[in-house]
Amino acid sequence: MLYLTPSWTHPSIRFILQRKRVPIRGLDHILSTHAVIVIADDHPLVRDALRQTIAQDLADAVFHEAGSLATAETKIRELDAPDLVLLDLHMPGMRGFTGLAYLRSQFPETPVAMISATTDPRIMRQAMDYGASGFIPKSASTDEIRAAVREILAGNSWIPGGMDDIPDTTAEDALLAGRLATLTPQQLRVLGMLSDGKLNKQIAYDLDISEATVKSHVSAILQKLDVNSRTQAVILAGRLNVEDPARGMPGD
């Protein structure tokens, strides 16, 4: 066993981002060439273990690594639609599922599988609702990890035990997922910065845009999330945070 320490059911929330996803090329095609896989985790030992495990099954796979959400975004953009991204739920910049939602919105043609120390079925369900193609626990066996990667490369979804073993989406999660799906990538970035407590001036500087543009984004975010204030938007976004079982606190 590789142990690394520390089908969606609701049609309205198959995270609208998926409407832009192009058809997967197919497992035979990918395996006959060189599958391009990005492993995004802030622990080098975890990245190395995953790379070695997958390489034993996909000898011709080409791996790229990232230690933060920002680096992962850069890698994906440089690679122009890699075949798979393995994304740590708790690495820097993720802000829980906000990071997943952002990548799926920014790169809808690229399948993303979450990797995490958690085995909570509800967290797995939320990951799928917010656009993940799979959820791989870090406690999964080497055979399970290889099977998961193959399934996702083939255009299928994968979680331990199958979709029947996780709970149905709650009405609350469905509503939030549907609203988040209407946000643009830039609006998701602004929402994350609001959650960090940044002012419009700071957001404008970080994103290299005008304060007027930031205000426009904030107004659109409030309207799309159906809230009346920045505080309410931040509280709503806080529901995307996930406690890191390896650290005992919400992910950054």
Secondary structure, DSSP 8 states (H G I E B T S, - for coil): --------S-GGGSTGGGGG------HHHHHHS--EEEEE-S-HHHHHHHHHHHHTT-TT-EEEEESSHHHHHHHHHHHTS-SEEEEETTSTT-TTHHHHHHHHHH-TTS-EEEEES---HHHHHHHHHTT-SEEEETT--HHHHHHHHHHHHTT--B-TT-GGGS----HHHHHHHHHHTTS-HHHHHHHHHHHTT--HHHHHHHHT--HHHHHHHHHHHHHHHT-SSHHHHHHHHHTT--EETTTTEE--
